[in-house]
Amino acid sequence: MGTLPKPIFEKAPKEDIFKAIKAEVQEFVQKAPGKPRSAIIKAFIFLGIYLISYCCILLLGNDNWALFLFYGLCGLSMFLVFLNGFHDAAHNALFKSTRTNHRFCFILELFGSNSYIWRKRHLLLHHPYPNIAHWDIDVKQSDLARILPSAKWLPVHKYQHIYMWLLYPLYTLNWLYIRDFKDFFGKKDNYLKRVVKIPSSEYLKLFIFKLVNIGFVILVPLFVLQQPWYIIILGWLVMHIIASSFGAIALLSTHVDEEATFPEPDANGQIHNTWFGHQLSVTKDFSTDSKVINYLYGGFSLHVAHHLFPSLSHSYYPAITKIIRKHAKASNLPYKNYPFYQAIRSHYRLLKKNGRENNLFKTGEL
């Protein structure tokens, strides 16, 4: 794993269509310099909903309906802050100042994760190499899910199109209490440690902020409220189930549908596509014409624009998406946009297809 050559994309041709798209996008951005303010306002609105909901847990949580309602709102607003604020800040796209973006990223520590490691995963592995085996860390989440057709097949994968829908609502719990520790301490298939050396201070932060998070979302309500411990734990689980279920739509709808491609570099790391061509072929949009979906999901529903222009605020993406769609239609490029329900259905079909054993004698396919 440590000696794998980095994937290399083909040089763009002189008349690359992406140059025309970039020129049009740059012209639009220059005419609307104040647009990112709406993304900043939205991020703080969702953060405010999270903090108010938490306070309501402590003030009203002796009533079960209020306890579960506000834990649920904490879960929903937590993921909305992640999608609309933290994600932009991780790309230095929320505020003008790099330092301010970096400081805002510490919101992830409030939620119990580690902003340093997430940014490294996202910026050094997922964005440069989406859908490329041994590089895109987001596609290789767990051995329980066989997303890549080249991944090792296990007998349990025959049922992944069923059981994964029971596991996706636990996504944030897996993220906080399994995946983070795998990134820091795992030795098998640790993509991250191939590209970064984790500072010692981050190991300390990993434990401190997980304890801080558990302290204020579980222990403080236990001390303040007259509720049995198992009701508090159930409310905490509701928070994570709602956050995970809402986030699953964004995470499943943008790269891993039944028509997804997973290009493999040759022995020298060469990818037989340009960077632009690769990003367009492995990234999908969903519900781009829905103002509600775009408002809630930020740069995730308009994901092609995000992968092509990650350093721009997602407030620009509706207009940028129209530019991309115009050029894609004119040049017959592989741009795809699904309604979110169709994207989810397509992911189900991918799980079912890749859950089959790759045995020609059993499948009868040559």
Secondary structure as the mmCIF struct_conf table of DSSP 4:
data_model
#
loop_
_struct_conf.conf_type_id
_struct_conf.id
_struct_conf.beg_label_comp_id
_struct_conf.beg_label_asym_id
_struct_conf.beg_label_seq_id
_struct_conf.end_label_comp_id
_struct_conf.end_label_asym_id
_struct_conf.end_label_seq_id
TURN_TY1_P TURN_TY1_P1 GLY A 2 THR A 3
HELX_LH_PP_P HELX_LH_PP_P1 LEU A 4 PRO A 7
STRN STRN1 ILE A 8 GLU A 10
HELX_LH_PP_P HELX_LH_PP_P2 LYS A 11 PRO A 13
TURN_TY1_P TURN_TY1_P2 LYS A 14 GLU A 15
HELX_RH_AL_P HELX_RH_AL_P1 ILE A 17 LYS A 31
TURN_TY1_P TURN_TY1_P3 PRO A 33 LYS A 35
HELX_RH_AL_P HELX_RH_AL_P2 PRO A 36 LEU A 60
TURN_TY1_P TURN_TY1_P4 GLY A 61 ASN A 62
BEND BEND1 ASP A 63 ASP A 63
HELX_RH_AL_P HELX_RH_AL_P3 ASN A 64 VAL A 81
HELX_RH_PI_P HELX_RH_PI_P1 PHE A 82 PHE A 86
HELX_RH_AL_P HELX_RH_AL_P4 HIS A 87 ALA A 90
TURN_TY1_P TURN_TY1_P5 HIS A 91 ASN A 92
BEND BEND2 LEU A 94 LYS A 96
HELX_RH_AL_P HELX_RH_AL_P5 THR A 98 PHE A 104
TURN_TY1_P TURN_TY1_P6 CYS A 105 PHE A 106
HELX_RH_AL_P HELX_RH_AL_P6 ILE A 107 LEU A 110
TURN_TY1_P TURN_TY1_P7 PHE A 111 GLY A 112
BEND BEND3 SER A 113 SER A 113
HELX_RH_AL_P HELX_RH_AL_P7 SER A 115 ARG A 121
HELX_RH_PI_P HELX_RH_PI_P2 HIS A 122 HIS A 126
TURN_TY1_P TURN_TY1_P8 HIS A 127 PRO A 128
BEND BEND4 TYR A 129 TYR A 129
TURN_TY1_P TURN_TY1_P9 PRO A 130 ASN A 131
TURN_TY1_P TURN_TY1_P10 ALA A 133 TRP A 135
TURN_TY1_P TURN_TY1_P11 ILE A 137 VAL A 139
TURN_TY1_P TURN_TY1_P12 ASP A 143 LEU A 144
BEND BEND5 LEU A 148 LEU A 148
TURN_TY1_P TURN_TY1_P13 PRO A 149 SER A 150
BEND BEND6 ALA A 151 ALA A 151
HELX_LH_PP_P HELX_LH_PP_P3 LYS A 152 TRP A 153
HELX_RH_3T_P HELX_RH_3T_P1 PRO A 155 TYR A 159
HELX_RH_AL_P HELX_RH_AL_P8 GLN A 160 LEU A 167
HELX_RH_3T_P HELX_RH_3T_P2 TYR A 168 LEU A 170
HELX_RH_AL_P HELX_RH_AL_P9 TYR A 171 ASN A 174
HELX_RH_PI_P HELX_RH_PI_P3 TRP A 175 ARG A 179
HELX_RH_AL_P HELX_RH_AL_P10 ASP A 180 PHE A 185
TURN_TY1_P TURN_TY1_P14 LYS A 188 ASP A 189
BEND BEND7 TYR A 191 TYR A 191
HELX_RH_AL_P HELX_RH_AL_P11 LEU A 192 VAL A 195
HELX_LH_PP_P HELX_LH_PP_P4 LYS A 197 PRO A 199
HELX_RH_AL_P HELX_RH_AL_P12 SER A 200 ILE A 214
HELX_RH_PI_P HELX_RH_PI_P4 GLY A 215 LEU A 219
HELX_RH_AL_P HELX_RH_AL_P13 VAL A 220 VAL A 224
BEND BEND8 LEU A 225 LEU A 225
HELX_RH_AL_P HELX_RH_AL_P14 TRP A 229 LEU A 252
BEND BEND9 SER A 253 HIS A 255
BEND BEND10 ASP A 257 ASP A 257
TURN_TY1_P TURN_TY1_P15 GLU A 258 GLU A 259
TURN_TY1_P TURN_TY1_P16 ALA A 267 ASN A 268
STRN STRN2 GLN A 270 THR A 274
HELX_RH_AL_P HELX_RH_AL_P15 TRP A 275 VAL A 282
STRN STRN3 ASP A 285 PHE A 286
TURN_TY1_P TURN_TY1_P17 THR A 288 ASP A 289
HELX_RH_AL_P HELX_RH_AL_P16 LYS A 291 TYR A 297
TURN_TY1_P TURN_TY1_P18 GLY A 298 LEU A 302
HELX_RH_AL_P HELX_RH_AL_P17 HIS A 303 LEU A 308
BEND BEND11 PHE A 309 PHE A 309
TURN_TY1_P TURN_TY1_P19 PRO A 310 SER A 311
BEND BEND12 LEU A 312 LEU A 312
HELX_RH_3T_P HELX_RH_3T_P3 HIS A 314 TYR A 316
HELX_RH_AL_P HELX_RH_AL_P18 TYR A 317 SER A 331
TURN_TY1_P TURN_TY1_P20 ASN A 332 ASN A 332
STRN STRN4 ASN A 337 TYR A 338
HELX_RH_AL_P HELX_RH_AL_P19 PHE A 340 ASN A 354
TURN_TY1_P TURN_TY1_P21 GLY A 355 GLY A 355
BEND BEND13 ARG A 356 ARG A 356
HELX_RH_AL_P HELX_RH_AL_P20 LEU A 360 THR A 363
#
